[in-house]
Each structure stands twice: as structure tokens, then as C-alpha cells.
């Protein structure tokens, strides 16, 4: 029972972390007017996450391997403090400070996925990873699907309550059951030579690149879709469309990962998902009716979201220091994600150029998978 309650707390913190990330994305323009700034500055709140993940991913992975219990507790504390701190004031400085707290915590949360799943449920690792991935995506989906309603019904505070409640309850569960969880098998000191070997190994470089190209595409959709569609009839449906895409992804994670893991179709599935999503983005660059945007985003979400736990499975199968290996893959992926997300601001003048831009990274990921297969 302590394991399940601790895991529940970790699920809640994961949900809160992701909900904080894009809290304001569905109503960025209106929040900007209320705060007295531009939509770009509100959008850049979300960009803090990949920036800090890039900086902290590898150090976080090392800390997670050396003392998982301690750093999961710290991550939960930072996440809850960020969510609650946003109630102090809604000026831009406070928002950026609180967002920074959550952005610092996120590398520890995400790099904890494989070690937590591996240690708590070693015989059901793929199920635990699926559950954590669902919690991660659910936080994003919740913010995108409910953002407009909560803001119109309750104002800015209505956007803040969900992450504050889930973050606080998650922190309580992790703190209460922290001492009853045995992580001794993962608390070994990591040598510098191991870090160097990981960072220069082809599997880590390729998995990190594939992950970054896929995550960067959906980060860009979550962050910049509304500005890119602002002059079209689809502008008001950008948030709900992405929310439905993430919801479709959530529903597909568990069954798809189960089948792929059981049959060993990891790279086959990654080939399918990257090629299909790239084709969908290119199609949207030529046609942008609301129904087509929603349909392709929903299909893209259901195809791409299982790729995250599938890649984590490949990491877990290959490396002993799973936290460090996950951190190395995460650092490489976030380097690519940050580059894609920041540069995407240059391509939001209209839907044609935006979707053309998004079709390129996942197509590159499709070809990189062939190189990864050669390392097996």
C-alpha cells in the first residue's frame, strides 16, 4: 500500500508540473492584456520549461540515481510551491519566478519516471511508465481543454487552482510515504567515465534526437498554435483542438505501449508515428479547415504520445543507471526542443509556414530511427 500511495503522489505531482507548464496557453492573448504585457512574454513562460530541462537534465539524472527519495521530495516541494506561489500576485515577475521553480523541478520529475517505475514495480515497469506518461499528458490536456472555460468562469485564479490542489496533495503523499520506500538498489555513485560514455554513445544521441524532434513538434503546437492561427477561423479552437489531441494521446498510450512492448515493435512503431505525423503537418500547410486541423491533431496525438514511454523502455532495457541515462537522453532531446520552440516564433506569421516548419523535424526523426536500429 505505501508503494501505491507514493506512486499516486508522484502521479499527482507529474500532473501538476505539466499543468503549470502551459496554464495560460489557451488564453495567452487575454492574460497578456490583464497582466499588461504582450502574448509573446506569456508564451515564453512555457519556453522556460525546455530551457531549464536542457540545463538540468543530466545533473538531475545523476542526483536521481544517487538519492531518488530525496530528489523526488525536492521536486514535489518545488512544484507545489510554484503552483501555490502564483496566488501571491499575478504580475509578470511573480509569474516568471514561480514558473522557474516548476521548470527547475521538471527535470527531476521526468528523469524519475524510469527509476520510480523500475524500483516500485519491476515486474510491471511498462504499465507504470504508461501511467506516468498518462499523468504527464493529462496535465497538459487539462490546461488546454479547460483553460478558456475556467478563465471565463472564474478569472485568472480559476486557471491556478487545479495545479495547486494536485501539487499540494502529491507533495503530502510523497512526504508521508517517502521513508517507507526502499530505493537502496539505485543509490550508487556515478563515475565521470560513465557519464562520458553515455553522452558519446550513439544510442543515447539518437534516442535523444528522436525524442527531441517529436516532443519539440508538440511543444510548438501547444505553445504557438493560437498565434499561428490568429487570422483564421480556427483561432478560437486552437486550445480545444490541442486538448483533444492530447486526450486522444492519453487514451492510446496504455493499449499501444502494451502491444508494442509485448511484441518488440519499438522501432517499427516509431517509424510509423513519425512518418504519419510529418505527413499530417504537411497536409495542414496546404489546407486549414477547422475539421481537418482537429482531425489531424487528434490522430497525431494518438500516434505520437505512446512514443515517449516506448523510448523510455528502450533506455531501460539498455542501461543500468536508468536515471542518468534518462537524463542524458532528456538533455539531448531538450536541446533540440528548445531550438525548435524558440525558432518557431519566426514561423507563426500564418498557418502555411507554421505547419510546413513542423513537418520537417518529425520527418528527420523518421530517418534517424534507421540509424538507431543499426546500433542494436
C-alpha positions in Angstrom: 0.0 0.0 0.0 2.8 2.6 0.8 4.2 2.0 -2.7 0.8 2.6 -4.4 0.2 5.8 -2.3 3.6 7.1 -3.0 3.2 6.4 -6.7 -0.2 8.2 -6.6 1.6 11.2 -5.1 4.1 11.1 -7.9 1.3 10.9 -10.5 -0.3 14.0 -8.9 3.0 15.9 -8.9 3.6 14.9 -12.5 0.1 16.2 -13.5 0.6 19.5 -11.6 4.0 20.0 -13.2 2.7 19.7 -16.7 -0.5 21.7 -16.0 1.7 24.6 -14.7 3.8 24.5 -17.9 1.0 25.6 -20.2 -1.6 27.0 -17.8 -2.0 30.2 -19.9 -1.6 28.8 -23.4 -5.3 28.7 -24.3 -5.9 32.3 -23.3 -2.5 33.8 -23.8 -3.7 37.0 -25.5 -6.3 37.7 -22.8 -3.8 37.0 -20.0 -1.3 39.3 -21.6 -3.9 42.2 -21.6 -4.7 41.5 -18.0 -1.1 41.5 -16.9 -0.1 44.4 -19.1 2.3 42.7 -21.5 2.4 41.1 -24.9 1.3 37.5 -25.8 5.0 36.7 -26.6 6.0 37.2 -23.0 3.1 35.0 -21.8 4.1 32.3 -24.4 7.7 32.5 -23.2 6.6 31.3 -19.8 6.2 27.9 -21.4 9.6 28.1 -23.0 11.2 28.2 -19.6 10.5 24.5 -19.2 12.6 23.2 -22.1 15.3 25.7 -21.3 15.8 24.5 -17.7 15.3 20.9 -18.7 18.2 21.3 -21.1 20.4 22.9 -18.4 19.5 20.5 -15.5 18.6 17.2 -17.2 22.0 15.5 -16.8 22.7 16.8 -13.3 19.1 15.8 -12.3 19.6 12.3 -13.7 22.8 11.9 -11.6 21.0 13.1 -8.4 18.1 10.8 -9.1 20.4 7.8 -9.4 22.3 8.7 -6.2 19.3 9.6 -3.9 16.0 9.1 -5.6 13.8 9.6 -2.5 15.5 12.9 -1.6 15.2 14.5 -5.0 11.7 13.3 -5.7 10.7 15.0 -2.5 12.5 18.2 -3.5 10.9 18.1 -6.9 7.4 17.7 -5.3 8.1 20.6 -3.0 9.2 23.0 -5.8 6.2 22.0 -7.9 3.8 22.7 -5.1 5.5 25.9 -4.2 5.3 27.1 -7.8 1.6 26.3 -8.1 0.7 27.9 -4.8 3.0 30.9 -5.2 1.2 32.1 -8.3 -1.7 33.2 -6.0 0.5 35.8 -4.3 0.4 38.2 -7.3 -0.3 37.9 -11.0 2.3 40.4 -12.1 4.8 39.2 -14.7 7.8 39.0 -12.3 5.9 36.7 -9.9 4.7 34.5 -12.7 8.2 34.1 -14.1 9.6 33.3 -10.7 7.0 30.7 -10.0 7.3 29.2 -13.5 11.1 29.0 -12.9 10.5 26.9 -9.7 8.4 24.5 -11.6 10.8 24.4 -14.5 13.7 23.5 -12.2 11.6 20.7 -10.7 10.5 19.2 -14.0 13.9 17.5 -14.9 13.8 15.6 -11.6 10.2 14.6 -12.1 10.6 13.4 -15.7 14.0 11.7 -15.0 12.4 10.0 -12.1 9.9 8.1 -14.4 12.1 5.1 -15.2 13.8 4.7 -11.7 10.5 5.0 -9.9 8.7 2.6 -12.2 11.7 0.2 -12.2 12.0 0.2 -8.4 8.4 0.2 -7.3 7.0 -2.2 -9.9 9.9 -4.0 -11.6 7.6 -6.7 -13.0 5.1 -4.2 -14.3 7.5 -1.5 -15.5 5.8 -0.8 -18.8 2.4 -0.3 -17.1 3.9 2.1 -14.5 5.6 4.1 -17.3 2.4 4.2 -19.2 0.6 5.5 -16.1 3.2 8.2 -15.6 3.1 9.2 -19.2 -0.7 9.4 -19.0 -0.4 11.7 -15.9 2.1 13.9 -17.8 -0.1 14.2 -20.8 -3.2 14.7 -18.7 -1.8 17.8 -17.0 -1.3 19.3 -20.5 -4.7 18.2 -21.8 -6.4 19.6 -18.7 -4.9 23.0 -19.1 -5.7 23.2 -22.8 -9.2 21.8 -22.6 -10.4 23.7 -19.6 -8.4 26.9 -19.9 -10.9 29.0 -21.8 -13.8 27.9 -19.6 -12.0 28.3 -16.3 -10.8 31.8 -17.2 -14.2 33.0 -18.5 -16.0 31.5 -15.4 -13.6 32.2 -12.6 -11.0 34.6 -14.0 -7.2 34.1 -13.7 -7.4 32.4 -10.3 -9.6 29.7 -11.9 -6.6 28.7 -14.0 -4.4 28.3 -11.0 -6.5 26.2 -8.6 -6.2 22.7 -10.3 -2.4 22.6 -10.3 -2.2 24.0 -6.8 -4.6 21.3 -5.4 -2.9 18.4 -7.2 0.6 19.6 -6.5 -0.1 20.0 -2.8 -1.8 16.6 -2.4 1.0 15.0 -4.3 3.6 16.6 -2.1 1.8 15.4 1.0 1.7 11.7 -0.2 5.3 11.7 -1.2 6.4 13.3 2.1 4.3 10.9 4.2 5.4 7.7 2.5 8.9 8.7 1.5 10.6 6.8 4.3 8.7 3.6 3.8 10.0 3.2 0.2 13.3 1.3 -0.3 15.4 2.7 -3.1 18.8 1.4 -1.9 19.3 -0.6 -5.1 19.5 2.6 -7.1 21.6 4.7 -4.7 25.0 4.1 -6.2 27.7 6.7 -7.0 28.0 7.5 -10.7 31.5 7.8 -12.1 32.5 10.5 -14.5 33.7 7.9 -17.0 30.2 6.5 -17.1 28.8 10.0 -17.9 31.3 10.5 -20.7 30.5 7.1 -22.1 26.8 7.8 -22.1 27.0 11.2 -23.6 29.1 10.0 -26.5 27.2 6.7 -27.2 25.3 6.6 -30.4 22.1 5.0 -28.9 21.8 8.0 -26.4 22.5 10.6 -29.1 20.0 9.0 -31.4 17.2 8.3 -28.9 17.6 11.9 -27.5 17.4 13.3 -31.0 14.4 11.3 -32.0 12.6 12.2 -28.7 13.5 15.9 -29.1 12.2 16.1 -32.6 8.9 14.6 -31.6 8.5 16.5 -28.4 9.6 19.7 -30.0 6.8 19.4 -32.6 4.1 19.0 -30.0 5.6 21.7 -27.7 5.4 24.1 -30.6 1.8 23.1 -31.2 0.9 23.7 -27.6 2.7 27.0 -27.3 2.3 28.6 -30.7 -0.8 27.2 -32.4 -3.1 30.0 -31.3 -0.8 32.8 -32.6 -0.2 30.9 -35.8 -4.0 30.6 -36.4 -4.9 34.1 -35.1 -6.0 35.3 -38.6 -8.1 32.2 -39.4 -11.5 30.9 -38.4 -9.7 28.2 -36.3 -8.1 30.7 -33.9 -10.7 30.2 -31.1 -10.5 26.4 -31.3 -6.7 26.1 -31.1 -6.7 25.3 -27.3 -9.5 22.8 -27.5 -8.0 21.2 -30.6 -4.7 20.6 -28.8 -6.6 19.4 -25.7 -8.4 16.8 -27.8 -5.2 15.8 -29.4 -3.6 15.2 -26.0 -6.7 13.4 -24.7 -6.5 11.1 -27.8 -2.9 10.5 -27.0 -3.7 9.7 -23.4 -6.2 7.1 -24.4 -3.8 5.5 -26.8 -0.8 5.2 -24.6 -1.7 2.2 -22.5 -3.0 -0.2 -25.2 -0.4 0.8 -27.8 2.6 0.6 -25.4 1.3 -2.8 -24.1 1.1 -4.2 -27.6 4.5 -2.7 -28.7 6.3 -3.9 -25.6 4.8 -7.4 -25.8 5.8 -7.9 -29.5 9.0 -5.9 -29.5 7.8 -3.5 -32.2 9.5 -0.4 -30.6 11.3 0.9 -33.7 8.6 -0.2 -36.1 6.1 1.9 -34.2 8.4 4.9 -34.1 8.8 4.7 -37.9 5.0 4.7 -38.3 4.3 7.5 -35.9 7.0 9.9 -37.2 6.1 9.4 -40.9 2.4 9.8 -40.2 2.7 13.0 -38.2 5.0 14.6 -40.7 2.6 13.9 -43.5 -0.2 15.3 -41.4 1.6 18.6 -40.7 2.4 18.9 -44.4 -1.2 18.4 -45.3 -2.2 21.2 -42.9 0.2 23.5 -44.6 -2.0 23.3 -47.7 -5.4 23.2 -46.1 -6.6 24.6 -42.8 -10.4 24.0 -42.3 -11.3 23.5 -38.6 -12.4 19.9 -39.1 -9.1 18.9 -40.7 -7.0 20.7 -38.1 -8.8 18.9 -35.3 -8.7 15.5 -37.1 -5.0 15.6 -37.9 -4.1 16.8 -34.4 -6.2 14.1 -32.8 -4.6 11.5 -35.0 -1.2 12.9 -34.4 -1.7 12.9 -30.6 -2.8 9.3 -30.6 0.1 8.3 -32.8 2.9 10.2 -31.1 2.2 10.1 -27.4 2.9 6.4 -27.0 6.4 7.1 -28.4 7.6 8.7 -25.2 7.2 5.6 -22.9 8.4 3.4 -25.8 11.6 5.4 -26.0 11.9 5.2 -22.2 11.5 1.4 -22.5 14.4 1.3 -24.9 16.5 3.3 -22.4 15.6 1.0 -19.5 16.5 -2.1 -21.5 19.9 -0.8 -22.4 21.3 0.9 -19.3 21.8 0.1 -15.6 21.9 3.7 -14.4 18.5 4.4 -15.7 18.2 7.9 -14.1 21.4 9.1 -15.6 20.7 7.5 -19.0 17.2 9.1 -19.0 18.8 12.4 -18.1 21.3 12.1 -20.9 18.6 11.3 -23.4 16.5 14.1 -21.9 19.2 16.7 -22.2 19.8 16.0 -25.8 16.1 16.0 -26.6 15.6 19.3 -24.8 18.5 20.9 -26.6 16.6 20.1 -29.8 13.2 21.1 -28.3 14.5 24.5 -27.1 15.9 25.2 -30.5 12.7 24.2 -32.3 10.4 26.1 -29.8 12.4 29.3 -29.8 12.9 29.3 -33.6 9.2 28.6 -34.1 8.5 32.2 -33.1 9.8 33.1 -36.5 7.3 30.9 -38.3 3.9 32.0 -36.7 3.0 34.6 -39.3 0.5 32.2 -40.8 -0.6 28.5 -40.8 1.1 27.6 -44.1 4.6 28.5 -43.0 4.0 27.2 -39.4 2.8 23.7 -40.4 5.5 23.4 -43.1 8.0 24.2 -40.4 6.6 21.5 -38.1 6.6 18.8 -40.8 10.4 18.8 -41.1 11.6 17.7 -37.6 9.4 14.6 -37.3 10.4 13.6 -40.9 14.1 13.8 -39.8 13.2 11.7 -36.8 11.9 9.0 -39.1 15.3 8.7 -40.8 17.2 8.8 -37.5 15.4 5.6 -36.4 17.1 3.7 -39.1 20.5 4.7 -37.7 19.3 3.7 -34.2 18.3 0.2 -35.4 21.9 -0.3 -36.6 23.2 0.1 -33.0 21.2 -2.8 -31.6 
